């Protein structure tokens, strides 16, 4: 099937920046779809002009309604890098589409900064929660961020400053490649620029001695989470997530999510990882939501309900963690829903829950381990000069892979 739909990346230099072949596609179009800015950059020919629909999800219907004509969709830069091309390609047969990439904002920004693309992180908060960039704040990290509005760099500056990265260098680049290209520079703790609403932000993270260290690998300190004392502790959490194996785009069911520590770390550990936390207590769901926002994974989904009933109808998971509400019935529902090669991990601290795990191990196999953690504490008062080991409650853990 020949392509009737062309998705053309265009920059601030408009038609002059296109290859002759791509320019010919635009000039020969019968229908051109794009925003006002894109339409102005490609103001040629007699094609029917169609604006972005509202709501944006209606775009696919608009495009399909013009099938049979020569249709061009105008996008910024590379249509398949945080752009509309990927959304269209999921709904229309790729054999019907030809993509015409242009140099994108990330490449232009990296060139302006003199940074190697291989040595930095690229992300977007354009039309997405700004808080998701928090997960990428680390010492000496370089970030290129597509922003969502004129106020976004100031929000990011506040996130950096609050976490001890106030000396981080920030550069906002706008209208790159055009006659009106602009550049604004400063440091996070004193950022006060008014910038255009459509821009790319470059951040060079500089950590103060007291900066918060928030690695992407599991095992964040317990005190980074708001909790009521009932949570999967740091050492056990790290071991648990190693068995859950976070992967790009994978979905976790966190059963009995509590303050959300496992779900939050799952989402931080892999790009686009998703999690659904099932928790019957409203106060704990509130803590989980607050922790997700503070630690850079605002898309954590929380479900009010008791298991196993609350699991029915949820999207099939790639991994399941049962940290609360363990029963044979809950296991059966979760195991049945788990996708092939999915991982299930269940932790128990009571003898009754441990007995369930022992029975499951005898039936299903897997790995059954006892995790014991001791932490140092002061003995005999703060000024005694003596310390000793204080054990945490031992945790029995069953882990399985569905094959």
NUKE-76564 format. One record per residue (C-alpha): x, y, z; residue in three letters. Coordinates in steps of 0.5 Angstrom, whole numbers, plus 500, padded with zeros to 3 digits. Each point is the difference from the previous one (the first is absolute). Last residue first. Layout:
NUKE-76564
((X,Y,Z),"Ala")
...
//
This chain:
NUKE-76564
((514,462,564),"Unk")
((497,504,506),"Unk")
((506,502,504),"Unk")
((500,499,508),"Unk")
((502,504,506),"Unk")
((498,498,507),"Unk")
((503,504,506),"Unk")
((500,499,507),"Unk")
((502,506,504),"Unk")
((503,501,507),"Unk")
((498,506,504),"Unk")
((505,505,501),"Unk")
((506,498,504),"Unk")
((504,505,505),"Unk")
((507,500,500),"Unk")
((504,503,505),"Unk")
((503,507,502),"Unk")
((503,503,506),"Unk")
((503,507,501),"Unk")
((495,501,506),"Unk")
((498,507,498),"Unk")
((494,498,496),"Unk")
((497,495,504),"Unk")
((501,493,503),"Unk")
((502,497,493),"Unk")
((500,504,493),"Unk")
((498,497,494),"Unk")
((503,496,495),"Unk")
((495,496,495),"Unk")
((499,493,499),"Unk")
((497,497,494),"Unk")
((497,492,499),"Unk")
((497,498,493),"Unk")
((498,493,500),"Unk")
((499,497,493),"Unk")
((496,496,496),"Unk")
((501,500,492),"Unk")
((496,497,495),"Unk")
((496,493,501),"Unk")
((493,500,499),"Unk")
((496,495,504),"Unk")
((506,500,506),"Unk")
((501,507,499),"Unk")
((493,502,501),"Unk")
((499,496,506),"Unk")
((506,503,503),"Unk")
((497,507,498),"Unk")
((494,499,503),"Unk")
((503,497,507),"Unk")
((504,507,500),"Unk")
((494,504,500),"Unk")
((498,496,506),"Unk")
((506,501,503),"Unk")
((500,507,499),"Unk")
((506,504,496),"Unk")
((498,499,493),"Unk")
((502,502,493),"Unk")
((498,498,494),"Unk")
((503,501,493),"Unk")
((497,498,493),"Unk")
((504,501,494),"Unk")
((497,499,493),"Unk")
((503,496,494),"Unk")
((493,499,498),"Unk")
((495,506,502),"Unk")
((497,499,507),"Unk")
((493,500,501),"Unk")
((499,493,502),"Unk")
((506,501,505),"Unk")
((496,506,503),"Unk")
((494,497,501),"Unk")
((503,493,503),"Unk")
((504,504,504),"Unk")
((495,504,503),"Unk")
((495,494,501),"Unk")
((506,497,504),"Unk")
((501,506,504),"Unk")
((505,506,501),"Unk")
((496,506,501),"Unk")
((507,504,501),"Unk")
((506,500,497),"Unk")
((498,496,493),"Unk")
((504,503,495),"Unk")
((498,498,493),"Unk")
((504,501,493),"Unk")
((498,500,493),"Unk")
((493,502,501),"Unk")
((494,499,497),"Unk")
((495,506,500),"Unk")
((496,500,506),"Unk")
((493,497,499),"Unk")
((500,496,506),"Unk")
((505,502,505),"Unk")
((496,504,505),"Unk")
((496,493,502),"Unk")
((506,497,502),"Unk")
((502,504,504),"Unk")
((497,506,503),"Unk")
((498,507,496),"Unk")
((502,507,499),"Unk")
((505,500,494),"Unk")
((506,504,499),"Unk")
((503,502,493),"Unk")
((508,502,500),"Unk")
((500,505,495),"Unk")
((504,506,504),"Unk")
((506,496,500),"Unk")
((505,505,502),"Unk")
((502,499,508),"Unk")
((496,505,503),"Unk")
((494,498,495),"Unk")
((500,493,502),"Unk")
((501,501,507),"Unk")
((494,505,500),"Unk")
((496,495,497),"Unk")
((502,494,504),"Unk")
((499,504,506),"Unk")
((493,502,498),"Unk")
((499,492,499),"Unk")
((502,499,507),"Unk")
((495,504,503),"Unk")
((494,498,495),"Unk")
((501,493,503),"Unk")
((498,494,495),"Unk")
((507,500,496),"Unk")
((501,497,493),"Unk")
((506,504,496),"Unk")
((500,499,493),"Unk")
((507,501,497),"Unk")
((503,503,493),"Unk")
((507,499,497),"Unk")
((501,506,495),"Unk")
((508,500,501),"Unk")
((502,495,505),"Unk")
((502,500,508),"Unk")
((496,506,502),"Unk")
((493,497,498),"Unk")
((502,494,504),"Unk")
((503,504,506),"Unk")
((493,504,500),"Unk")
((496,493,500),"Unk")
((505,497,506),"Unk")
((499,506,504),"Unk")
((493,501,499),"Unk")
((498,503,507),"Unk")
((496,493,501),"Unk")
((500,497,494),"Unk")
((495,494,502),"Unk")
((501,496,493),"Unk")
((505,504,496),"Unk")
((498,498,493),"Unk")
((506,502,495),"Unk")
((499,501,493),"Unk")
((507,500,495),"Unk")
((501,506,496),"Unk")
((508,499,500),"Unk")
((501,495,505),"Unk")
((500,499,508),"Unk")
((503,493,502),"Unk")
((495,498,505),"Unk")
((506,496,504),"Unk")
((504,506,500),"Unk")
((494,504,502),"Unk")
((499,495,507),"Unk")
((508,500,501),"Unk")
((500,508,500),"Unk")
((494,500,504),"Unk")
((502,496,505),"Unk")
((506,504,501),"Unk")
((496,507,500),"Unk")
((494,497,505),"Unk")
((494,498,497),"Unk")
((495,505,503),"Unk")
((496,500,507),"Unk")
((503,506,504),"Unk")
((495,505,498),"Unk")
((503,502,494),"Unk")
((502,506,496),"Unk")
((506,498,496),"Unk")
((507,503,499),"Unk")
((501,497,507),"Unk")
((500,493,498),"Unk")
((507,501,496),"Unk")
((499,498,493),"Unk")
((502,493,498),"Unk")
((498,499,493),"Unk")
((505,502,494),"Unk")
((498,507,497),"Unk")
((504,504,505),"Unk")
((497,505,505),"Unk")
((506,504,504),"Unk")
((497,506,503),"Unk")
((505,506,500),"Unk")
((504,501,507),"Unk")
((507,501,496),"Unk")
((497,504,495),"Unk")
((498,497,493),"Unk")
((501,503,493),"Unk")
((495,498,495),"Unk")
((501,502,493),"Unk")
((494,502,497),"Unk")
((498,502,493),"Unk")
((492,502,499),"Unk")
((497,500,493),"Unk")
((495,505,499),"Unk")
((492,502,498),"Unk")
((497,505,505),"Unk")
((506,505,499),"Unk")
((504,502,506),"Unk")
((499,504,506),"Unk")
((507,500,504),"Unk")
((500,499,507),"Unk")
((505,494,502),"Unk")
((504,502,506),"Unk")
((500,493,503),"Unk")
((500,496,494),"Unk")
((506,504,496),"Unk")
((500,505,494),"Unk")
((499,500,493),"Unk")
((495,502,495),"Unk")
((501,499,492),"Unk")
((496,502,495),"Unk")
((499,499,492),"Unk")
((496,505,496),"Unk")
((503,499,493),"Unk")
((498,492,501),"Unk")
((505,494,502),"Unk")
((498,500,507),"Unk")
((493,504,501),"Unk")
((502,499,508),"Unk")
((506,498,504),"Unk")
((499,500,508),"Unk")
((507,499,503),"Unk")
((500,497,507),"Unk")
((507,499,504),"Unk")
((499,497,507),"Unk")
((502,503,506),"Unk")
((493,499,504),"Unk")
((501,492,499),"Unk")
((499,499,508),"Unk")
((493,497,499),"Unk")
((496,506,501),"Unk")
((504,504,495),"Unk")
((499,495,494),"Unk")
((492,499,501),"Unk")
((500,508,500),"Unk")
((504,501,494),"Unk")
((495,495,497),"Unk")
((494,504,501),"Unk")
((504,506,498),"Unk")
((502,497,493),"Unk")
((492,498,500),"Unk")
((497,507,500),"Unk")
((501,501,493),"Unk")
((496,494,498),"Unk")
((501,492,499),"Unk")
((507,499,499),"Unk")
((504,496,496),"Unk")
((506,498,505),"Unk")
((507,498,498),"Unk")
((504,498,507),"Unk")
((507,499,502),"Unk")
((502,496,506),"Unk")
((506,502,504),"Unk")
((496,498,507),"Unk")
((493,498,499),"Unk")
((493,503,498),"Unk")
((497,495,495),"Unk")
((494,497,505),"Unk")
((498,508,501),"Unk")
((499,500,492),"Unk")
((493,497,501),"Unk")
((498,506,505),"Unk")
((498,504,493),"Unk")
((494,496,499),"Unk")
((499,499,493),"Unk")
((498,505,494),"Unk")
((507,501,498),"Unk")
((504,497,506),"Unk")
((504,497,495),"Unk")
((507,496,501),"Unk")
((507,499,498),"Unk")
((506,498,504),"Unk")
((507,501,499),"Unk")
((506,497,498),"Unk")
((499,497,493),"Unk")
((497,507,497),"Unk")
((507,503,501),"Unk")
((499,507,503),"Unk")
((503,506,497),"Unk")
((494,504,503),"Unk")
((497,503,493),"Unk")
((502,493,497),"Unk")
((496,496,505),"Unk")
((494,505,499),"Unk")
((500,499,493),"Unk")
((500,492,501),"Unk")
((495,501,505),"Unk")
((495,505,496),"Unk")
((500,495,494),"Unk")
((504,500,494),"Unk")
((494,498,495),"Unk")
((497,493,498),"Unk")
((496,499,494),"Unk")
((495,494,502),"Unk")
((496,496,495),"Unk")
((494,497,502),"Unk")
((495,495,497),"Unk")
((505,494,502),"Unk")
((500,502,507),"Unk")
((492,498,501),"Unk")
((497,506,503),"Unk")
((498,500,508),"Unk")
((507,499,503),"Unk")
((504,503,495),"Unk")
((495,507,501),"Unk")
((503,500,507),"Unk")
((507,499,498),"Unk")
((500,505,495),"Unk")
((497,506,505),"Unk")
((506,501,503),"Unk")
((505,498,506),"Unk")
((505,497,495),"Unk")
((496,497,494),"Unk")
((498,507,496),"Unk")
((508,502,500),"Unk")
((499,508,500),"Unk")
((494,503,502),"Unk")
((494,497,496),"Unk")
((496,501,494),"Unk")
((495,495,498),"Unk")
((499,499,492),"Unk")
((495,497,496),"Unk")
((499,498,493),"Unk")
((493,497,499),"Unk")
((497,493,501),"Unk")
((500,501,507),"Unk")
((497,506,502),"Unk")
((495,498,506),"Unk")
((506,495,502),"Unk")
((504,507,502),"Unk")
((494,503,504),"Unk")
((498,493,504),"Unk")
((507,500,502),"Unk")
((501,507,502),"Unk")
((494,499,505),"Unk")
((504,499,505),"Unk")
((502,507,500),"Unk")
((494,502,503),"Unk")
((500,505,497),"Unk")
((502,499,493),"Unk")
((507,503,497),"Unk")
((498,504,495),"Unk")
((499,498,492),"Unk")
((502,504,494),"Unk")
((497,498,494),"Unk")
((506,500,495),"Unk")
((501,506,495),"Unk")
((508,500,500),"Unk")
((504,504,505),"Unk")
((500,502,507),"Unk")
((505,495,503),"Unk")
((502,504,506),"Unk")
((494,503,501),"Unk")
((496,493,501),"Unk")
((505,498,505),"Unk")
((499,506,504),"Unk")
((492,499,499),"Unk")
((500,493,502),"Unk")
((500,494,495),"Unk")
((497,497,495),"Unk")
((501,501,492),"Unk")
((495,497,495),"Unk")
((501,499,493),"Unk")
((508,500,500),"Unk")
((504,501,494),"Unk")
((504,506,504),"Unk")
((501,496,506),"Unk")
((502,494,496),"Unk")
((505,504,496),"Unk")
((503,503,506),"Unk")
((502,493,502),"Unk")
((503,499,494),"Unk")
((504,506,500),"Unk")
((502,499,507),"Unk")
((497,504,505),"Unk")
((504,506,503),"Unk")
((497,506,495),"Unk")
((493,497,501),"Unk")
((500,503,508),"Unk")
((506,503,503),"Unk")
((497,499,507),"Unk")
((500,492,499),"Unk")
((496,495,496),"Unk")
((499,493,501),"Unk")
((495,497,495),"Unk")
((495,494,501),"Unk")
((498,498,493),"Unk")
((493,496,499),"Unk")
((498,497,494),"Unk")
((505,494,500),"Unk")
((500,495,495),"Unk")
((497,493,502),"Unk")
//
